[in-house]
């Protein structure tokens, strides 16, 4: 999350005395590193070995991509469950990795994820990397310098204990005991809402801030906090890892598309990646990969080149 582009979208105004819902941009912002350690969150990747090459789609990909037989992918591997190191400290796993491996398989290529600093990926696509895949939010600013193929939607999500024993209502969160990641936009959003609760004569939030998302998750699982607020894929992964201890509450907030990065003007690569991804969506492989990581709430039905934002 710390690798997202800097800048915080304005918080949506909260109607006091009526429905009170935090709305903040989860992706494409400087969220801080609240994904938790790879040792506590790692899961084995999805098996893509059965995916067959599609000759018609593979023929679209340019020689610049196919000549070495490998689809190279630039990725900042610090954002579980999209991309992270497995417990061996070497193997890169995550749903972005599984999806890029699946796309490569459709194109008849091997896949190689190259760990990279987030800000180096966009300038290096088309030279060092064939594509970039690292939970990049599609923005108008980024569309000026690269092309995108949309593959996922992400926002912010509330998580409570299974069955919501504290009867938390997202329409009125005043007085709730919140766990949030330190430096995340969710921490900022909850702090803003707490001020508005107090101004309305209601109880403010009781907020606990944690550097690791795993600690925020544990706080809710053990009852030290009533609810946590995090990026939707992070929240979904936490629910999956706790084996029924937690559940998401309400719908994802302030959802935006994420995209695979293609060099600006490289239409052949964009077309090949889009068609490969759409094939995976249509045959169900895409959904299976997202389900493996507990992030199906971000699934899309249509992969688009340069989606409207």
C-alpha positions in Angstrom: 0.0 0.0 0.0 2.9 2.3 0.6 3.8 1.9 -3.0 0.6 3.6 -4.3 0.8 7.0 -5.9 0.9 9.8 -3.4 -2.0 12.1 -2.9 -5.3 11.7 -1.0 -8.7 12.1 -2.7 -11.0 14.4 -0.9 -13.2 12.7 1.7 -16.8 12.6 0.7 -18.9 14.9 2.9 -20.7 13.0 5.6 -24.3 13.9 6.4 -24.5 14.3 10.1 -27.6 13.1 11.9 -28.4 10.9 9.0 -26.4 8.1 7.2 -22.7 8.5 8.1 -20.4 6.6 5.8 -16.7 7.1 5.4 -15.7 7.5 1.8 -12.0 7.6 0.9 -9.9 6.4 -2.0 -8.2 3.2 -1.1 -6.1 2.6 -4.2 -3.9 5.0 -5.9 -3.1 6.8 -2.6 -0.3 6.7 -0.1 -1.7 4.1 2.2 1.2 3.3 4.4 2.5 -0.3 4.8 -0.4 -2.0 6.5 -0.5 -5.2 4.5 1.2 -7.3 7.2 4.3 -9.4 6.9 4.7 -12.0 4.2 5.4 -14.6 6.9 2.0 -14.1 8.5 -0.1 -13.8 5.3 1.5 -15.9 2.7 -0.5 -18.5 0.8 0.5 -20.8 -2.0 -0.3 -19.6 -5.5 -3.0 -20.9 -7.8 -2.0 -23.7 -10.2 -2.0 -22.4 -13.7 -0.3 -25.4 -15.3 -3.5 -26.6 -17.1 -4.0 -23.3 -19.0 -3.4 -23.9 -22.7 -1.9 -21.5 -25.3 -4.5 -19.8 -27.5 -2.8 -19.6 -30.9 -5.0 -16.8 -32.2 -4.4 -14.6 -29.2 -0.7 -15.4 -29.0 -0.3 -14.3 -32.7 -1.3 -10.8 -31.7 1.5 -10.3 -29.3 4.5 -8.5 -30.9 8.0 -10.1 -31.3 9.3 -7.6 -28.7 7.3 -9.6 -26.1 7.5 -13.1 -27.5 11.0 -13.4 -28.8 12.5 -14.6 -25.5 9.6 -16.8 -24.7 9.0 -14.9 -21.4 6.5 -12.3 -20.3 8.4 -10.1 -17.9 6.4 -8.3 -15.3 7.5 -5.4 -13.1 5.9 -5.5 -9.7 6.4 -4.0 -6.2 6.1 -7.1 -4.1 5.1 -5.4 -0.8 1.4 -5.5 -1.1 -0.3 -8.7 0.1 -2.3 -10.4 -1.3 -1.7 -8.9 -4.7 2.0 -9.5 -4.6 4.2 -10.7 -1.7 7.1 -13.0 -0.9 6.2 -16.5 0.2 7.5 -17.9 3.5 10.7 -19.0 1.7 11.7 -15.4 1.3 12.3 -15.9 -2.4 9.2 -16.9 -4.3 6.9 -14.1 -5.4 3.2 -15.0 -5.0 -0.2 -13.2 -5.0 -3.2 -12.8 -7.2 -1.4 -10.3 -9.5 1.3 -13.0 -10.0 -1.2 -15.8 -10.6 -3.1 -13.6 -13.2 0.1 -12.6 -15.0 1.2 -16.3 -15.1 -2.2 -17.2 -16.5 -2.0 -14.4 -19.2 1.5 -15.6 -20.1 0.2 -19.2 -20.5 -2.6 -18.1 -22.9 0.1 -16.3 -24.9 2.3 -19.5 -24.8 4.9 -17.8 -22.7 6.6 -18.3 -19.4 6.2 -15.6 -16.8 8.8 -13.8 -14.8 7.9 -11.3 -12.1 10.7 -8.8 -11.5 10.7 -7.2 -8.0 10.8 -3.5 -8.5 10.3 -0.2 -6.7 6.8 1.0 -7.5 7.8 4.3 -9.0 10.3 2.6 -11.4 7.7 0.4 -13.1 5.9 2.9 -15.3 9.1 4.4 -16.8 10.5 0.9 -17.4 7.5 -0.7 -19.1 8.4 -1.5 -22.8 12.1 -1.7 -22.0 12.9 -3.5 -18.8 9.5 -5.1 -18.5 6.9 -6.2 -21.0 4.1 -5.2 -18.7 3.6 -3.8 -15.2 1.3 -5.4 -12.7 1.2 -4.0 -9.2 -2.2 -2.9 -8.1 -2.0 0.3 -10.1 -5.1 2.3 -10.0 -6.1 3.7 -13.4 -6.0 7.5 -13.3 -6.3 10.2 -15.8 -2.7 11.3 -15.0 -1.2 7.9 -15.5 -3.1 7.5 -18.8 -1.1 10.3 -20.2 2.1 8.2 -20.0 1.0 4.6 -20.2 -1.9 2.4 -21.5 -3.9 0.2 -19.2 -5.8 -3.1 -19.4 -8.3 -3.1 -16.5 -8.4 -6.3 -14.5 -9.7 -5.6 -10.9 -11.8 -3.1 -8.9 -10.6 -2.1 -5.4 -11.9 0.2 -2.7 -12.1 0.2 1.1 -14.0 -2.4 3.2 -15.2 -2.7 6.8 -14.5 -6.0 8.6 -16.1 -7.3 11.8 -16.3 -10.5 13.8 -18.4 -13.2 12.2 -22.1 -12.6 12.9 -21.4 -8.9 13.7 -21.9 -9.4 17.5 -21.5 -5.7 18.3 -24.2 -4.9 15.8 -22.1 -2.4 13.9 -24.1 -0.4 11.4 -22.2 1.4 8.6 -24.9 4.0 8.5 -23.8 5.2 12.0 -20.3 4.3 13.1 -20.0 6.8 15.9 -18.5 5.4 19.1 -17.2 2.2 17.4 -13.8 0.8 18.4 -11.8 1.0 15.2 -8.6 -0.7 14.2 -6.7 0.9 11.3 -3.4 0.7 9.6 -1.0 3.5 10.5 -0.6 6.1 7.8 -3.4 4.6 5.6 -6.1 6.7 4.0 -8.6 4.6 6.1 -7.0 6.0 9.3 -7.4 9.5 7.9 -11.0 8.8 7.0 -11.9 7.3 10.4 -10.3 10.3 12.1 -12.4 12.7 10.0 -15.6 10.8 10.7 -14.7 10.8 14.4 -14.5 14.6 14.4 -17.8 14.8 12.7 -19.4 12.5 15.2 -18.2 14.7 18.0 -19.4 17.8 16.3 -22.8 16.2 16.0 -22.9 15.5 19.7 -22.3 11.8 19.3 -19.5 9.6 20.7 -16.3 9.9 18.7 -14.4 6.8 17.5 -12.1 4.9 19.7 -9.3 4.3 17.2 -6.3 1.9 17.5 -3.6 2.4 14.9 -1.3 -0.5 13.9 1.7 -0.5 11.6 0.9 -4.0 10.4 -2.5 -4.9 9.0 -2.1 -8.3 10.6 -2.2 -6.6 14.0 -5.4 -4.7 13.1 -6.9 -8.0 12.0 -6.0 -9.7 15.3 -7.5 -6.8 17.3 -10.9 -7.4 15.8 -10.6 -11.2 15.9 -9.8 -11.1 19.6 -12.4 -8.5 20.4 -10.0 -5.7 21.3 -11.6 -3.7 18.5 -15.1 -3.8 17.0 -14.2 -3.2 13.3 -11.3 -2.6 11.0 -11.2 -0.6 7.8 -8.8 -1.5 5.0 -8.3 -1.8 1.3 -10.9 -4.2 -0.1 -8.4 -6.9 -1.3 -6.5 -6.7 2.0 -9.8 -7.0 3.9 -10.9 -10.0 1.8 -7.6 -11.7 2.3 -7.8 -11.2 6.1 -11.3 -12.8 6.2 -10.0 -15.8 4.2 -7.0 -16.3 6.4 -9.0 -16.2 9.7 -11.1 -19.2 8.5 -14.6 -17.8 9.4 -13.6 -15.7 12.4 -14.3 -12.4 10.5 -16.6 -11.2 7.8 -16.9 -8.1 5.6 -19.6 -5.6 6.5 -21.5 -3.7 3.8 -20.3 -2.9 0.3 -16.8 -1.8 -0.8 -16.5 2.0 -0.6 -15.1 4.3 -3.3 -14.2 1.6 -5.8 -11.9 2.3 -8.7 -10.4 0.2 -11.5 -6.9 -1.2 -11.4 -5.0 -2.0 -14.6 -2.1 -3.8 -16.1 0.4 -1.3 -17.5 1.4 -1.3 -21.1 3.9 1.0 -22.9 2.0 3.9 -24.3 1.0 3.2 -27.9 1.9 -0.5 -27.9 -1.4 -1.5 -29.2 -0.4 -5.1 -30.1 0.7 -5.9 -26.5 -2.4 -4.2 -25.1 -4.7 -6.2 -27.5 -3.0 -9.4 -26.7 -3.1 -8.9 -22.9 -6.8 -7.7 -23.0 -7.9 -10.7 -25.1 -5.9 -13.2 -23.0 -7.4 -11.7 -19.8 -10.9 -11.7 -21.3 -10.5 -15.4 -22.2 -9.6 -16.2 -18.6 -12.6 -14.2 -17.3 -14.9 -16.0 -19.7 -13.7 -19.5 -18.9 -13.8 -19.0 -15.2 -10.1 -19.2 -14.5 -10.0 -15.5 -13.5 -12.7 -16.0 -10.8 -10.9 -19.1 -9.4 -7.7 -17.2 -9.0 -9.4 -14.3 -7.2 -11.4 -16.8 -5.0 -8.1 -18.5 -4.1 -6.9 -15.3 -2.5 -10.3 -14.2 -1.1 -10.7 -11.1 -3.3 -13.6 -11.9 -5.5 -15.4 -8.7 -4.5 -13.0 -7.0 -6.9 -13.9 -9.2 -9.9 -14.7 -7.5 -13.2 -16.7 -9.1 -16.2 -15.0 -7.1 -19.0 -11.3 -6.3 -19.5 -10.9 -2.9 -21.1 -8.1 -1.0 -22.7 -7.8 2.4 -21.1 -11.2 2.3 -19.2 -12.9 5.6 -18.6 -12.1 7.1 -15.2 
